[in-house]
Amino acid sequence: MKIGIIGAGHIGSALAVRLVSLGHSVRIANSRGPETLGGVAQKTGATPATAQEAAHFGDIIVVTIPLINIPDLPKDLFEGVAADVPVIDTSNYYPLLRDGHLPELEHGDLTESEWVQQHLGRPVVKVFNNIFADHLEKAGKPAGTPGRIGLPVAGDDAAAKQKVMALVEELGFDAVDGGSLHESWRQQPGTPVYCNDLPAAEVQQHLASLGSTRTEEQHAQFLANHAEQEKQMEAQGIKLK
């Protein structure tokens, strides 16, 4: 396939490495322009591009930039892109380390990817947000291998979700149907499936146990869990791109 990646940070670069190794043609973009992506191109084998070029390039598009920068993307980024081209969103909300506080994500029932979808003006599929970039690049295993990691995939367009789930499988992970985009809170930071590299059966169990409608108590608990994780990351000197 032809795959466009908007964002050349940890997740974008990890995906580019794996996708190129599998024979896909990849164009990758960042906010500073293709002339700054020489090192990324050398490491990944992907072709540097502008965001517009990446968005109009592929059979699948991946948007993997800091959540706070989503509103800065061009408003016409997907103008002319066929409606059946899935757009993957990998973003997570990090209020302490990167994004500042966004009240609409801390109060009410709007999920991170619904917020992204509103700003992009384009339906998105949520995946690759709950795995470390290094594991995404190196921990994929053939189907049926014991210990294969399960990754939840949430979205509202059944055809787009199936295309994305097939890509997840090709990358070496078990794709788990994470339900609708409104249910994607179940794979956000602070939840049991976030960055714990669980097998598919355990991912399914956790998603089912959480239910489909997030309660105020669940929202508060997962925000608190993530705040503690962010504090630990800050103490360890971990920086986010």
PAZAPA-4460 file (N, C-alpha, C; in steps of 0.05 Angstrom, whole numbers, plus 32768, in hexadecimal, padded with zeros to 4 digits):
% residues 241
    n_x    n_y    n_z   ca_x   ca_y   ca_z    c_x    c_y    c_z   seq   type   mol
   8011   7FE8   8000   8000   8000   8000   8011   8019   8000     1      M     A
   8005   802F   7FFB   8011   8049   7FFE   8005   8055   8018     2      K     A
   8017   805D   802A   800F   8067   8044   801C   8081   804A     3      I     A
   800C   8095   8051   8016   80AF   8059   8016   80B2   8077     4      G     A
   802C   80BC   8082   802E   80BF   809F   8034   80DD   80A4     5      I     A
   8022   80E9   80B4   8025   8105   80BC   802E   8105   80D9     6      I     A
   8048   810B   80DC   8054   8109   80F7   806C   80F6   80F6     7      G     A
   8084   8101   80FC   809C   80F1   80FA   80AA   80ED   8115     8      A     A
   8099   80ED   812A   80A3   80E8   8145   80A7   80CA   814A     9      G     A
   80A5   80C2   8163   80AA   80A6   816A   8098   8092   815C    10      H     A
   807E   8096   815E   806B   8083   8152   806C   8085   8133    11      I     A
   806D   809D   8128   806E   80A0   810B   8086   8092   80FF    12      G     A
   809D   8096   810C   80B6   808A   8102   80B6   806B   8105    13      S     A
   80AB   8062   811C   80A9   8045   8120   8097   8038   810B    14      A     A
   8080   8044   8106   806F   803A   80F1   807C   803A   80D6    15      L     A
   808A   8050   80D0   8098   8052   80B6   80AC   803B   80B2    16      A     A
   80BC   8036   80C7   80D0   8020   80C5   80C2   8006   80BE    17      V     A
   80AD   7FFF   80CD   80A0   7FE6   80C9   8091   7FE4   80AF    18      R     A
   8084   7FF9   80A7   8074   7FF9   808E   8086   7FF6   8076    19      L     A
   809C   8005   8076   80AF   8003   8060   80BB   7FE7   805F    20      V     A
   80C1   7FDB   8076   80CD   7FC0   8077   80B9   7FAC   806C    21      S     A
   809F   7FB2   806D   808B   7F9F   8063   8085   7FA4   8046    22      L     A
   8093   7FB8   803A   8090   7FBC   801D   807C   7FD2   8016    23      G     A
   8072   7FE1   8029   8060   7FF7   8023   8070   8010   801B    24      H     A
   8063   8021   800C   806F   803A   8004   8065   804F   8017    25      S     A
   8078   805D   8025   8070   806F   803A   807B   808B   8035    26      V     A
   806A   809F   8038   8072   80BB   8038   806D   80C6   8054    27      R     A
   8081   80D4   805F   807F   80DD   807B   8083   80FB   807C    28      I     A
   8074   8109   808D   8075   8126   808F   8078   812E   80AC    29      A     A
   8083   8146   80B0   8083   8153   80CA   807B   8170   80C8    30      N     A
   807D   817F   80DD   8073   819B   80DD   8089   81AE   80D2    31      S     A
   80A1   81A4   80CE   80B7   81B6   80C7   80BF   81B4   80A9    32      R     A
   80B3   81A1   809B   80B8   819F   807E   80CA   8187   8077    33      G     A
   80C6   817C   805F   80D5   8164   8057   80F3   8167   8057    34      P     A
   80FD   8180   8054   811A   8183   8053   8127   817D   806E    35      E     A
   8116   817B   8084   8121   8175   809E   8120   8157   80A5    36      T     A
   8117   8147   8092   8111   812B   8098   8126   8118   808C    37      L     A
   813E   8122   8087   8153   8111   807B   815A   80F9   808D    38      G     A
   815D   80FF   80A7   8164   80EA   80BA   814E   80D5   80BC    39      G     A
   8135   80DF   80BD   811E   80CC   80BF   811C   80BB   80A6    40      V     A
   8121   80C7   808F   8120   80B8   8076   8136   80A2   8076    41      A     A
   814E   80A9   807F   8164   8096   8080   815E   807F   8092    42      Q     A
   8151   8085   80AA   814B   8071   80BD   8134   805F   80B5    43      K     A
   8120   806B   80A8   8107   805C   80A3   8104   8052   8087    44      T     A
   8110   805F   8074   810B   8059   8058   80F3   8066   804C    45      G     A
   80E6   8077   805C   80CE   8086   8052   80D7   809E   8043    46      A     A
   80C6   80A8   8032   80CC   80C0   8021   80C2   80D9   802F    47      T     A
   80D3   80ED   8034   80C9   8106   8041   80B5   8114   802F    48      P     A
   80A1   8121   803C   808B   812E   802D   8080   8144   803E    49      A     A
   8070   8155   8032   8060   8168   8041   8048   815A   804D    50      T     A
   803B   8167   8060   8023   815B   806C   800D   8156   8056    51      A     A
   800A   816A   8044   7FF7   8167   802F   7FFD   8150   801C    52      Q     A
   8017   814D   8016   801F   8136   8005   801A   811B   8013    53      E     A
   8020   811A   802C   801B   8101   803B   7FFE   80FB   803C    54      A     A
   7FED   810F   8041   7FD0   810B   8043   7FC4   8102   8029    55      A     A
   7FCF   810A   8013   7FC4   8103   7FF9   7FD2   80EB   7FEC    56      H     A
   7FE4   80DF   7FFB   7FF4   80CA   7FEE   7FE8   80AE   7FF0    57      F     A
   7FDC   80A8   8006   7FD9   808C   800C   7FBE   807F   800B    58      G     A
   7FBF   8065   800F   7FA8   8054   8012   7F9F   8056   802F    59      D     A
   7FB1   805D   8041   7FAC   8062   805D   7FBD   807A   8066    60      I     A
   7FB2   808B   8076   7FC0   80A2   8081   7FC2   809F   809F    61      I     A
   7FDA   80A5   80AA   7FDE   80A5   80C7   7FE4   80C1   80D0    62      V     A
   7FD4   80CB   80E4   7FDA   80E4   80F0   7FE5   80DE   810C    63      V     A
   7FFE   80E4   8111   800C   80DD   812A   801D   80F4   8133    64      T     A
   800F   810A   813B   801C   8122   8146   8012   8127   8162    65      I     A
   8020   8138   8172   8015   813E   818C   7FF8   8149   818A    66      P     A
   7FE8   813F   819C   7FCB   8146   819B   7FC7   8165   819B    67      L     A
   7FD7   8173   81A9   7FD4   8190   81AB   7FD9   819E   8190    68      I     A
   7FE7   8191   817E   7FEE   819D   8164   7FD9   8196   814E    69      N     A
   7FC6   8185   8155   7FB2   817D   8141   7FA3   8196   8135    70      I     A
   7F9B   81A9   8145   7F8D   81C0   8139   7F9E   81D1   8126    71      P     A
   7FB9   81CE   8128   7FCA   81DD   8117   7FCD   81D2   80FA    72      D     A
   7FC3   81B9   80F6   7FC5   81AE   80DB   7FB4   81BE   80C8    73      L     A
   7FBB   81BF   80AE   7FAB   81CE   809B   7F8E   81C5   809A    74      P     A
   7F7C   81D7   8099   7F5F   81D0   809A   7F57   81C1   8081    75      K     A
   7F66   81C4   806B   7F5E   81B6   8053   7F70   819E   804E    76      D     A
   7F7C   8194   8063   7F90   817E   8060   7F86   8166   8051    77      L     A
   7F6C   815F   8056   7F61   8147   8049   7F4E   814E   8032    78      F     A
   7F4E   8166   8029   7F3D   816E   8013   7F46   815F   7FFA    79      E     A
   7F33   8151   7FEE   7F39   8141   7FD5   7F42   8125   7FDB    80      G     A
   7F47   811E   7FF5   7F4E   8102   7FFB   7F35   80F1   7FFB    81      V     A
   7F36   80DB   7FED   7F1E   80C9   7FEB   7F13   80C2   8006    82      A     A
   7EF9   80C0   8008   7EEB   80BB   8021   7EF2   809F   802C    83      A     A
   7EFA   808D   801B   7EFF   8071   8025   7F1C   806D   802E    84      D     A
   7F2C   8083   802F   7F47   8081   8039   7F47   8084   8057    85      V     A
   7F4D   806F   8066   7F4D   8071   8084   7F62   8085   808E    86      P     A
   7F5B   8094   80A2   7F6D   80A6   80B0   7F71   809B   80CD    87      V     A
   7F89   8093   80D3   7F8F   8089   80EE   7F98   809F   8100    88      I     A
   7F8D   809F   8118   7F96   80B2   812D   7FA3   80A2   8143    89      D     A
   7FBC   80AA   814A   7FCB   809C   815F   7FCE   80AD   8178    90      T     A
   7FC0   80C4   817A   7FC7   80D8   818E   7FBE   80D0   81AA    91      S     A
   7FCC   80DB   81BE   7FC4   80D9   81DA   7FC6   80F5   81E7    92      N     A
   7FB6   80F9   81FB   7FB5   8112   820A   7FC8   8111   8222    93      Y     A
   7FDD   8122   8221   7FF0   8124   8237   7FF0   8141   8242    94      Y     A
   7FDE   8147   8255   7FDB   8162   825F   7FF3   816C   826E    95      P     A
   8001   815B   827D   8018   8164   828D   8031   8168   827C    96      L     A
   8038   8154   826C   8051   8153   825E   8051   8162   8243    97      L     A
   8039   8168   8238   803A   8173   821D   8023   8185   8215    98      R     A
   800A   817C   821A   7FF3   8188   820D   7FE6   819F   821C    99      D     A
   7FEC   81A2   8236   7FDD   81B4   8246   7FC1   81A9   824B   100      G     A
   7FB0   81B8   8259   7F96   81AD   8260   7F81   81B5   824B   101      H     A
   7F73   81A2   8241   7F5D   81A6   822E   7F43   819E   823C   102      L     A
   7F34   81B1   8245   7F1C   81AB   8255   7F09   8197   8248   103      P     A
   7F06   8199   822D   7EF3   8187   8220   7EFB   816A   8221   104      E     A
   7F15   8164   8227   7F1E   8149   822A   7F1E   8140   8247   105      L     A
   7F1A   8153   825A   7F1A   814C   8276   7EFF   814C   8283   106      E     A
   7EEB   8158   8275   7ED0   8159   827E   7EBD   8152   8267   107      H     A
   7EAA   8141   826D   7E98   8138   8257   7EA1   811E   824C   108      G     A
   7E95   8116   8236   7E9B   80FB   822C   7EA9   80FB   8211   109      D     A
   7EB4   8111   8208   7EC3   8112   81EF   7EDD   8103   81F2   110      L     A
   7EE2   80F1   81DF   7EFB   80E2   81E0   7F11   80F1   81D1   111      T     A
   7F2A   80E9   81D6   7F40   80F6   81C8   7F3D   80F6   81AA   112      E     A
   7F37   80DE   819F   7F35   80DB   8182   7F1C   80E9   8177   113      S     A
   7F07   80EB   8186   7EF0   80FB   817D   7EF8   8118   817B   114      E     A
   7F08   8121   818D   7F13   813D   818C   7F24   8141   8174   115      W     A
   7F35   812D   816E   7F46   812F   8156   7F35   812F   813D   116      V     A
   7F21   811D   813C   7F10   811B   8125   7F01   8136   8120   117      Q     A
   7EF9   8143   8135   7EEC   815D   8132   7EFE   8171   8124   118      Q     A
   7F17   8172   812D   7F2A   8185   8122   7F33   817E   8106   119      H     A
   7F35   8164   8100   7F3E   815C   80E5   7F27   815F   80D1   120      L     A
   7F0E   815E   80DB   7EF7   815E   80C9   7EF6   8145   80B8   121      G     A
   7F00   812F   80C3   7F02   8116   80B4   7F00   80FE   80C8   122      R     A
   7EF0   80E9   80C2   7EEF   80D2   80D3   7F0A   80C6   80D8   123      P     A
   7F0F   80BD   80F1   7F29   80B1   80F7   7F25   8095   8104   124      V     A
   7F3A   8086   8103   7F3B   806C   8110   7F51   806D   8125   125      V     A
   7F4B   8066   813D   7F5E   8068   8154   7F6E   804E   8157   126      K     A
   7F89   804F   8155   7F9A   8038   815A   7FB7   8042   815D   127      V     A
   7FC8   8030   8167   7FE4   8035   816B   7FEA   804A   8181   128      F     A
   7FD5   8051   8190   7FD9   8065   81A6   7FE1   8058   81C0   129      N     A
   7FDD   803E   81C3   7FE1   8031   81DD   7FF8   801D   81DD   130      N     A
   800C   8023   81CC   8024   8012   81CB   803C   8024   81C8   131      I     A
   8052   801D   81D6   806A   802D   81D4   8075   802A   81B7   132      F     A
   8082   8040   81AE   808C   8041   8192   80A0   802A   818E   133      A     A
   80B2   8026   81A1   80C6   8011   819E   80B9   7FF6   819B   134      D     A
   80A4   7FF1   81AA   8096   7FD7   81A8   8087   7FD5   818D   135      H     A
   807C   7FEB   8184   806E   7FEC   816A   8081   7FE4   8154   136      L     A
   809A   7FEE   8156   80AE   7FE8   8142   80B9   7FCC   8144   137      E     A
   80BC   7FC1   815C   80CC   7FA9   8160   80BD   7F91   816B   138      K     A
   80A5   7F94   8176   8098   7F7F   8184   8083   7F70   8175   139      A     A
   807F   7F76   815B   806C   7F68   814B   8074   7F4B   8147   140      G     A
   8061   7F39   8147   8066   7F1C   8144   8052   7F10   8130   141      K     A
   8059   7EF9   8124   8047   7EEC   8111   802D   7EE4   811F   142      P     A
   8017   7EE3   8110   7FFE   7EDB   811B   8000   7EBF   8128   143      A     A
   7FF3   7EBD   813F   7FF4   7EA3   814E   800B   7EA0   8161   144      G     A
   801E   7EB2   8160   8035   7EB0   8172   802C   7EB7   818F   145      T     A
   8034   7EA6   81A2   802D   7EAC   81BE   8038   7EC7   81C7   146      P     A
   8028   7ED6   81D5   8031   7EF0   81DF   802D   7F07   81CB   147      G     A
   8021   7F01   81B4   801C   7F16   81A1   800B   7F2C   81AD   148      R     A
   8012   7F45   81A9   8004   7F5B   81B6   7FEB   7F62   81A7   149      I     A
   7FD6   7F67   81B5   7FBC   7F70   81AA   7FB9   7F8E   81AB   150      G     A
   7FB2   7F9A   8194   7FAE   7FB7   8193   7F91   7FBD   818C   151      L     A
   7F83   7FCD   819D   7F68   7FD5   8197   7F66   7FE9   8180   152      P     A
   7F52   7FE6   8170   7F4D   7FF8   8159   7F30   8002   815B   153      V     A
   7F2D   801C   815F   7F12   8028   8162   7F0B   803A   814B   154      A     A
   7EF2   803A   8142   7EEA   804B   812C   7ECD   8046   8125   155      G     A
   7EC1   8058   8116   7EA5   8057   810F   7EA0   804C   80F3   156      D     A
   7EB4   804D   80E2   7EB1   8043   80C6   7EBB   8026   80C5   157      D     A
   7EA9   8014   80C0   7EB0   7FF7   80C1   7EC5   7FF0   80AD   158      A     A
   7EC3   7FFB   8094   7ED6   7FF4   807F   7EF1   7FFF   8086   159      A     A
   7EF2   8018   808F   7F0C   8024   8097   7F19   8015   80AD   160      A     A
   7F08   800D   80C1   7F13   7FFE   80D8   7F1F   7FE3   80CF   161      K     A
   7F12   7FD6   80BC   7F1C   7FBC   80B2   7F37   7FBF   80A4   162      Q     A
   7F3A   7FD5   8094   7F53   7FDA   8087   7F69   7FDE   809B   163      K     A
   7F63   7FED   80B0   7F77   7FF3   80C4   7F7E   7FDB   80D4   164      V     A
   7F6A   7FCB   80DB   7F6F   7FB2   80EA   7F80   7F9F   80DA   165      M     A
   7F7C   7F9E   80C0   7F8D   7F8D   80AF   7FAA   7F96   80B0   166      A     A
   7FAE   7FB1   80B1   7FC9   7FBC   80B2   7FD6   7FB5   80CD   167      L     A
   7FC6   7FB7   80E3   7FD0   7FB0   80FD   7FDA   7F93   80FE   168      V     A
   7FCA   7F81   80F2   7FD2   7F65   80F1   7FEC   7F61   80E1   169      E     A
   7FEE   7F6F   80CB   8006   7F6D   80BA   801F   7F77   80C9   170      E     A
   801B   7F8A   80DB   8032   7F95   80EA   803A   7F82   8101   171      L     A
   802A   7F6D   8105   8032   7F59   8119   8023   7F5A   8133   172      G     A
   800B   7F65   8133   7FFB   7F68   814B   7FDF   7F5D   8146   173      F     A
   7FD2   7F54   815B   7FB6   7F4C   8159   7FA4   7F64   815B   174      D     A
   7F95   7F69   8146   7F82   7F80   8146   7F69   7F79   8155   175      A     A
   7F62   7F89   8169   7F4A   7F85   8179   7F37   7F9B   8173   176      V     A
   7F1E   7F94   816D   7F0A   7FA8   8167   7F03   7FB8   8180   177      D     A
   7F0B   7FD1   8181   7F07   7FE2   8198   7EEC   7FF0   8199   178      G     A
   7EDB   7FEA   8186   7EC0   7FF7   8186   7EC1   8011   8177   179      G     A
   7EAE   8022   817D   7EAB   803C   8170   7EC0   8050   817A   180      S     A
   7EC2   8066   816B   7ED5   807A   8174   7ECD   8086   818F   181      L     A
   7EB4   8087   8195   7EAA   8090   81AF   7EB2   807E   81C5   182      H     A
   7EB8   8065   81BE   7EC1   8051   81D2   7EE0   8050   81D4   183      E     A
   7EEE   8060   81C5   7F0B   805F   81C5   7F18   8069   81DF   184      S     A
   7F08   8074   81F1   7F12   807B   820C   7F1E   8062   8219   185      W     A
   7F15   804A   8212   7F1D   8032   821F   7F3A   802B   8218   186      R     A
   7F47   8038   8205   7F63   8033   81FE   7F74   804C   8203   187      Q     A
   7F69   8061   8210   7F77   8079   8215   7F8A   8076   822D   188      Q     A
   7F9C   8089   8232   7FAE   8088   8249   7F9F   8084   8263   189      P     A
   7FAB   8075   8275   7F9F   8070   828F   7F8D   8058   8291   190      G     A
   7F86   804C   827A   7F75   8034   8279   7F87   801B   827A   191      T     A
   7F7A   8003   8280   7F8A   7FEB   8283   7F99   7FE2   826A   192      P     A
   7F90   7FEA   8252   7F9D   7FE0   823A   7FB2   7FF4   822F   193      V     A
   7FB6   800A   823E   7FC9   801E   8235   7FE6   8016   823B   194      Y     A
   7FF5   8010   8226   8012   800A   8227   8018   7FF3   823A   195      C     A
   8007   7FDF   823B   800C   7FC7   824B   8011   7FAE   823A   196      N     A
   8011   7FB1   821F   8018   7F9B   820D   8009   7F81   8214   197      D     A
   7FEF   7F82   8215   7FDF   7F6B   821C   7FD7   7F5B   8204   198      L     A
   7FD4   7F41   8207   7FCA   7F30   81F1   7FAD   7F37   81EA   199      P     A
   7FA4   7F30   81D3   7F8A   7F38   81C9   7F74   7F30   81DC   200      A     A
   7F75   7F18   81E7   7F5F   7F0F   81F9   7F5D   7F21   8211   201      A     A
   7F73   7F2A   821C   7F72   7F3C   8234   7F69   7F57   822C   202      E     A
   7F71   7F61   8214   7F67   7F7B   820B   7F48   7F7A   8208   203      V     A
   7F3E   7F64   81FC   7F21   7F62   81F9   7F13   7F61   8214   204      Q     A
   7F1F   7F53   8227   7F13   7F51   8242   7F11   7F6C   824F   205      Q     A
   7F27   7F7C   824D   7F27   7F96   825A   7F13   7FA9   824C   206      H     A
   7F12   7FA8   8232   7EFF   7FB9   8224   7EE2   7FB3   822C   207      L     A
   7EDC   7F99   822E   7EC2   7F90   8236   7EBB   7F98   8253   208      A     A
   7ECF   7F95   8264   7ECA   7F9B   8281   7EC6   7FB9   8286   209      S     A
   7ED0   7FCA   8274   7ECD   7FE7   8278   7EB2   7FF1   826F   210      L     A
   7EA4   7FE1   825F   7E8A   7FE9   8254   7E8D   7FFB   823C   211      G     A
   7E77   8004   8231   7E79   8015   8219   7E76   8033   821F   212      S     A
   7E69   803A   8235   7E65   8056   823C   7E77   805D   8254   213      T     A
   7E88   8070   8251   7E9A   8078   8267   7E8B   8087   827C   214      R     A
   7E8E   807F   8295   7E82   808D   82AB   7E94   80A4   82B4   215      T     A
   7E89   80B6   82C3   7E99   80CC   82CE   7EAF   80C1   82E0   216      E     A
   7EA9   80AC   82EF   7EBC   80A0   8301   7ED3   8093   82F2   217      E     A
   7ECD   8085   82DC   7EE2   807A   82CB   7EF4   8090   82BF   218      Q     A
   7EE7   80A5   82B5   7EF6   80BB   82A9   7F0A   80C7   82BD   219      H     A
   7F00   80CC   82D5   7F11   80D8   82EA   7F28   80C5   82F2   220      A     A
   7F22   80AB   82F3   7F36   8098   82FB   7F4C   8095   82E6   221      Q     A
   7F44   8095   82CD   7F59   8092   82B7   7F69   80AB   82B5   222      F     A
   7F5D   80C2   82B8   7F6C   80DB   82B8   7F80   80DB   82CF   223      L     A
   7F78   80D2   82E7   7F8A   80D0   82FE   7FA0   80BC   82F9   224      A     A
   7F9A   80A5   82EE   7FAE   8091   82E7   7FC3   809D   82D5   225      N     A
   7FBA   80AB   82C1   7FCC   80B6   82AD   7FDD   80CD   82B9   226      H     A
   7FD1   80DD   82CA   7FE0   80F2   82D7   7FF7   80E7   82E7   227      A     A
   7FF2   80D0   82F4   8008   80C3   8303   801D   80B9   82F0   228      E     A
   8015   80AE   82DA   8028   80A4   82C6   8039   80BB   82BB   229      Q     A
   802C   80D2   82B6   803B   80E9   82AC   804F   80F3   82C0   230      E     A
   8047   80F3   82D9   805A   80FC   82EE   8072   80EA   82EF   231      K     A
   806E   80D0   82ED   8084   80BD   82EC   8096   80C2   82D4   232      Q     A
   808A   80C7   82BE   809A   80CC   82A5   80AA   80E6   82A8   233      M     A
   809E   80FA   82B4   80AB   8113   82B8   80C3   8110   82CB   234      E     A
   80BF   8100   82E0   80D5   80FA   82F3   80EC   80EC   82E6   235      A     A
   80E6   80DB   82D2   80FA   80CC   82C4   8107   80DC   82AD   236      Q     A
   80FD   80F4   82A9   8109   8105   8294   8100   80FE   8278   237      G     A
   80E9   80F0   8276   80DF   80E7   825C   80D2   80FF   824E   238      I     A
   80DA   8104   8236   80CF   811A   8226   80BD   810F   8210   239      K     A
   80A8   811E   820A   8095   8116   81F5   8098   8128   81DD   240      L     A
   8096   811C   81C5   8096   812C   81AD   807A   8133   81A5   241      K     A
***
